[in-house]
Amino acid sequence: MYEQYYGLTEKPFSLTPDTEFYYQSLTHREALNVLLVAIRSGDGFLKVTGEVGTGKTLLCRMLLDALDDSYNTVYIPNPYMNCNALLDALLTEMGISKNLDGENYLACINDYLIETARNGKTTVIILDEAQSLPEESLEAIRLLSNLETEKSKLVQIILFGQPELDTKLAQSGIRQLQQRIMHAYHLQPLGEDAMRAYLHHRLQAAGYVGPELFVREARKTLYRASRGIPRIINVLGNKALMQAYASGEFYVSRKQIEVAAKDSVMTSSPESQAGSARQGLQLAMLGLFTIGVLLMSIYQ
């Protein structure tokens, strides 16, 4: 729609995790460096958490791209599975499903890991959205982390998840897994200056050449509305560009960001939900009272 208007080759604020649009903020650079150093050191078990929309999946993709041929990578994007289903998915990604004898999953995976280690390769298992893992599947992950030789771990495991993952790992039944995590990193939202650089980077990656599209007041409003979370920035940025294009304006103003924010459905807080419930109850009571008055007037 607006791509030709702004001289773009594609939409700059798509929600797909495209590595060409990856913006290396301080928090993402630190997280990627921690992961790469830990993996190369053979530290075994790693964890990255972040709020919804902070770029965990895109960081996963960047990590996969950064690992060279000396690593066998196994990526599970949605591990919401029971224990056997998860192990089946791992076997499929490793290409060894045919080697399974009965339900001896761990022995099958262990043989594969030993063979790849003999070939000078390290296996890295990456589980995205790990907060959705059932407890029994987390126990399977713990057992996988036990696979090792006398001198080194046979597999590196990385959990990416929302902050709820920490709550799950703190449960008494799986505290042993928490103790095995060697490095943990929490992704932070973008700061206001970083958000400005983020906007510039994404527009430039989409082919834009020209003056800054988002004026100062628009950026301030966008930062307040998005709280620096990249996914919300993308949603509002895309809608604001459409608003500017539709109104025949070139620059994105505060007005377009405000309209985009009102148009976007944000998760309401518990307080606002409770307020809405109270208001609904009050309206219902008023309606019943009105009906009662009408019925009384009819029968009098």
C-alpha positions in Angstrom: 0.0 0.0 0.0 2.3 2.7 1.2 5.6 1.1 0.1 5.7 2.9 -3.3 4.7 6.2 -1.7 7.8 6.1 0.6 10.1 4.4 -1.9 10.2 1.2 0.0 10.9 -2.3 -1.3 8.9 -4.0 1.4 7.1 -3.2 4.6 9.6 -2.0 7.3 7.6 -3.1 10.3 6.5 -6.6 9.6 6.0 -8.9 12.6 7.9 -11.9 11.0 11.3 -12.6 12.5 13.3 -11.6 9.4 17.1 -11.5 10.2 17.6 -8.8 7.5 15.7 -6.4 9.8 17.6 -7.4 13.0 18.6 -4.4 15.0 21.5 -5.0 17.3 20.5 -3.1 20.4 22.8 -3.2 23.5 20.6 -5.9 25.2 20.4 -8.1 22.1 24.1 -7.8 21.4 24.9 -8.7 25.0 22.6 -11.7 24.9 24.0 -13.0 21.6 27.6 -12.6 22.9 26.8 -14.4 26.1 25.2 -17.3 24.2 28.1 -17.6 21.7 30.8 -17.5 24.4 29.0 -20.0 26.6 28.3 -22.4 23.7 32.0 -22.2 22.6 33.1 -22.8 26.2 30.9 -25.9 26.4 28.9 -24.6 29.4 26.0 -26.9 28.7 22.8 -25.2 29.8 21.7 -21.6 29.0 18.5 -19.6 29.4 17.2 -16.3 27.8 14.0 -14.7 29.0 12.1 -11.6 27.9 8.7 -10.1 27.8 6.4 -10.9 24.9 7.6 -9.0 21.8 11.1 -8.2 23.0 12.7 -10.2 20.1 13.5 -13.6 21.5 12.6 -15.5 18.3 14.6 -13.2 16.1 17.5 -13.6 18.5 17.1 -17.4 18.1 17.4 -17.0 14.3 20.5 -14.8 14.7 22.1 -17.4 16.9 21.4 -20.2 14.4 23.0 -18.1 11.7 26.0 -17.3 13.8 26.8 -21.0 14.5 29.1 -22.5 11.9 29.3 -26.0 10.5 31.1 -27.3 13.6 27.7 -27.3 15.3 24.7 -29.4 14.7 21.7 -27.3 15.6 18.2 -28.6 16.6 15.5 -25.9 16.8 12.1 -26.5 18.3 9.9 -23.4 17.9 7.0 -24.5 20.0 7.8 -27.2 22.6 4.3 -27.4 24.1 4.3 -31.2 24.0 4.4 -34.1 26.4 7.6 -35.9 27.1 7.5 -38.5 24.3 6.2 -36.0 21.7 9.1 -33.6 22.5 11.7 -36.4 22.3 10.1 -37.5 19.0 10.4 -34.0 17.7 14.1 -33.9 18.7 14.7 -37.2 16.9 13.0 -35.9 13.8 15.1 -32.7 13.8 18.2 -34.8 14.3 17.2 -37.0 11.4 17.4 -40.2 13.4 13.8 -41.2 13.9 14.4 -44.5 12.1 17.0 -45.5 14.7 14.5 -45.5 17.6 14.1 -49.0 19.1 10.9 -49.1 21.1 10.7 -46.0 23.4 14.4 -45.8 24.4 14.6 -42.2 23.3 17.5 -41.2 25.5 19.7 -44.1 24.4 19.0 -43.2 20.7 19.8 -39.6 21.2 22.9 -40.5 23.2 24.3 -42.7 20.4 23.7 -39.8 18.0 25.5 -37.3 20.2 28.5 -39.6 20.7 28.7 -40.1 16.9 28.6 -36.4 16.2 31.2 -35.7 18.9 33.5 -38.2 17.3 33.1 -36.3 14.0 34.2 -33.1 15.8 30.8 -31.5 16.1 28.8 -30.1 19.0 25.0 -30.5 19.2 23.0 -27.4 20.2 19.3 -27.8 21.1 17.3 -24.6 21.1 13.8 -24.5 22.6 11.8 -21.4 21.9 8.7 -20.5 24.0 10.1 -22.7 26.7 7.6 -21.4 29.3 5.0 -23.6 27.7 7.0 -26.8 28.4 5.0 -29.2 30.7 6.8 -30.3 33.8 7.4 -33.9 32.5 9.0 -32.5 29.4 11.3 -30.3 31.5 12.4 -33.4 33.3 13.2 -34.9 29.9 15.3 -31.9 29.2 17.1 -32.3 32.5 17.9 -35.9 31.6 19.2 -34.8 28.2 21.6 -32.4 30.0 23.1 -35.4 31.8 24.5 -36.8 28.6 28.2 -36.2 28.7 31.6 -37.8 28.3 34.3 -37.8 31.1 35.6 -34.4 29.8 32.7 -32.5 28.2 29.0 -32.2 27.7 27.6 -34.0 24.6 24.8 -31.4 24.1 24.3 -27.7 24.7 20.7 -26.8 25.6 19.3 -23.2 25.3 15.9 -22.3 26.7 14.2 -19.1 25.3 11.0 -18.1 27.1 8.8 -15.5 28.7 9.4 -14.5 32.4 6.9 -17.2 33.4 9.7 -19.7 32.6 11.5 -18.6 35.8 8.4 -19.3 37.9 8.1 -22.7 36.3 11.7 -23.6 36.9 11.4 -22.5 40.6 8.9 -25.3 41.2 10.1 -27.9 43.7 9.8 -30.8 41.3 12.2 -29.3 38.8 14.7 -27.3 40.9 17.5 -29.6 39.7 17.0 -28.2 36.2 17.3 -24.6 37.5 20.6 -25.5 39.2 22.1 -26.7 36.0 21.7 -23.4 34.1 25.1 -22.0 33.8 24.2 -18.6 32.2 21.0 -16.6 32.1 20.1 -13.4 30.4 17.0 -11.2 30.5 16.2 -9.1 27.4 15.3 -5.5 28.1 13.0 -3.3 26.1 14.6 -0.6 24.0 15.4 2.8 25.5 14.1 6.0 23.7 17.3 6.6 21.8 17.6 3.0 20.8 14.0 3.1 19.6 14.9 6.0 17.3 17.8 4.0 15.9 15.5 1.0 15.6 13.1 3.0 13.5 15.9 4.3 11.2 17.4 0.8 10.8 14.1 -0.9 9.8 13.2 1.8 7.4 16.7 1.8 5.8 16.5 -2.1 5.6 13.2 -1.7 3.7 14.9 0.6 1.2 14.0 4.0 2.5 16.3 6.9 1.6 15.4 10.3 2.9 14.8 12.5 5.9 13.6 11.1 9.2 9.9 10.0 8.8 8.9 10.0 12.5 9.0 13.5 13.9 10.1 14.1 17.4 6.7 14.3 19.1 5.6 11.2 17.2 8.7 9.3 18.5 8.0 10.4 22.1 4.3 9.3 21.8 5.4 6.0 20.2 7.8 5.3 23.0 5.2 5.9 25.7 2.7 3.7 23.9 5.1 0.9 23.1 7.2 1.0 26.3 10.1 0.2 24.0 8.9 -3.3 23.1 9.9 -4.0 19.5 6.7 -5.9 18.5 4.5 -3.1 19.7 6.7 -0.5 17.9 6.3 -2.5 14.7 2.5 -2.7 15.0 2.1 1.0 15.8 4.7 2.1 13.2 3.0 0.1 10.5 -0.4 1.6 11.3 1.0 5.1 11.6 2.6 4.9 8.1 -0.7 3.8 6.7 -2.5 6.7 8.4 0.0 9.2 7.0 -0.3 7.7 3.6 -4.1 7.7 3.7 -4.2 11.3 4.7 -1.7 12.4 2.1 0.9 13.4 4.6 4.6 12.4 4.3 5.9 12.6 7.8 4.4 10.6 10.7 3.1 13.0 13.4 1.9 12.5 17.0 -1.7 12.3 15.7 -1.0 9.3 13.6 0.7 7.4 16.5 -2.3 8.3 18.8 -4.8 7.0 16.2 -2.7 3.8 15.8 -2.5 3.3 19.5 -6.3 3.7 19.9 -6.9 1.3 17.0 -4.6 -1.4 18.6 -6.1 -3.7 21.2 -3.7 -3.8 24.1 -4.1 -6.2 27.0 -5.9 -4.4 29.8 -4.6 -4.5 33.4 -6.3 -6.5 36.1 -7.4 -3.2 37.6 -9.1 -2.0 34.4 -10.7 -5.5 33.9 -12.1 -5.3 37.5 -13.4 -1.8 36.8 -15.1 -3.0 33.7 -16.7 -5.9 35.6 -18.0 -3.5 38.3 -19.4 -1.2 35.6 -21.1 -4.1 33.9 -22.6 -5.2 37.2 -23.9 -1.7 37.9 -25.5 -1.5 34.5 -27.1 -4.9 34.9 -28.5 -3.9 38.3 -29.8 -0.6 36.8 -31.5 -2.6 34.0 -33.2 -4.9 36.5 -34.4 -2.0 38.6 -35.8 -0.3 35.5 -37.6 -3.5 34.4 -39.0 -3.9 37.9 -40.4 -0.3 37.9 -42.0 -0.9 34.5 -43.7 -4.1 35.6 -45.0 -2.4 38.7 -46.6 0.4 36.6 -48.2 -2.2 34.3 -49.9 -4.2 37.1 -51.0 -1.2 39.1 
